[in-house]
Amino acid sequence: MNSEQPDFPIAPDEFIGKRVFVTGGTKGAGEAMVRRFAAGGASVSTSARSAPAESDFPGLCITDDLSSAEGSSRVAAKLLDEFGVPDILVHNLGGSNAPGGGFAALGETQWMDELNLNLLAAVRIDRIIVPAMIERQQGVVIHISSIQRQMPLPESTTAYAAAKAALTTYSKALSKEVGPKGIRVISVSPGWIYTTASQAMVKRLAEHGSTDEETARQSILEALGGIPIGRPAWPWEIAELVTFLASPRAASIHGTDYVIDGGTIPTT
């Protein structure tokens, strides 16, 4: 697969004067979002458990663990102190470390880990940042969900899928509450994105099934019912959708979920 990003024209002043905070923004789709917003002139910040390895990484990176209530509070406090109230808040943080083996392999710890990472981190950050946006009567909040909210993979992602379904519902509820106060809220549901995290999931499935990674990769495609365009999405493709939705060009888009999955979800 060719991962090269086409040479799209990018307006270098599209996000001039805007402050953008992307959670989980040092790898994969999150990193692509940070770099795309920066290319459009935004001041960017992100959070991650560890600092980015790339020396050219743009903006402020706050290192902490958002999957805990304490970590979320520390990140939000540091963000407001060192960066200010963001104009655009993108909740990209997410993932799954649950073992294969279906629902019976998921204990209390695995369930709470998946819920904290994929749902509660966004809820906790919103609880601190969104009121400050409301005071200014403007802002954009984007929650990165997943098509697994609708198409869970029972072998390995039951808890992740349940958390993302809850995130999508929470996003809709928040949109109805804060839309009249000047805050746009949107969710984005990607399908399979080809990232280091997805490669790690393939490896885990291969190890659990005592098979090779190509067989595990094909098992994911089969579980998804195939991807009509024949490949996962690239991180930069997710970033392009997110930056469009965050821009003034999407000023009337609010309270909805955008699917970007190469046609994976069947339509009626």
C-alpha positions, 0 to 999 in steps of 0.5 A: 500500500502506498502511504504517501500523502498527496501534495494537497494545497494547504492554506497556511493561514487557515487556523492562524490565531487558533489554539488546538489541543489534540489528546494522544497526538504523538503517534498515528492519526493523532500525530497526523492531526497535530501536524496538519493543524500546525501546517494550517497555522494553528498553535498546537498542543498535545498530551501523551504518556511519553514525549515524541521521538521526532525532533521536529514535533510542533507545539507543546507536549504534556506528558501524563496519563489521561486514563486516570482522573488525576492525570486528566486533572494535571493535563488540563491544569497545565494546558490552561496555565501554559497554553490557554483555553483551546479553540479546538479540542480533539479527543483522539486518545484511544486504543485497546490492550485487551487480550484475545479470547472474547468476553470471557477473557475480560476481567474487571481490570481490562474493562476499567482500562478500556473505559478509562482510556476510550471514554472517561478521559474525554469526559474528564477533560471536557468537564474542565475545558468546555466550561471555559469555551462556554464563557467565550461562547465559541469552540469546537470539540471533536470526539474520535470514536470508531465504527466498532461502536456499530461493528464490534470484533468479539474476539478482541475488542468487545470492551473497546467497542462498548466504550466507543459506543458510549463516547458517541452517545456522550458526544451527541448528548453534549452537542445538544447541551452546548450547541446553543452556547456557541460550541460545536460538538462532532464525533468521527468514527474511523474504520481500520487505520493503519498505525503502529497500534493496529499493527500491535493488535495484529501481532497480539491476535497472531500470538493468541491464535498461534498463527502468522501476522498475515493470517491475523490481518486477514481475520480482521478484514473478514471480521469487518466484512471486508473493506471495499476500497481494499485497504485501511485508512492512512492517518493523514486521511483521518487528519484531513477530515478532522481539520475540515470539521474543525474549520469555519467551512464546517460551521453548520456541522454539529451533533453528528457522527462522521464515518471514514471507513473505506465503505466497511459499514454496509448501508441500506 
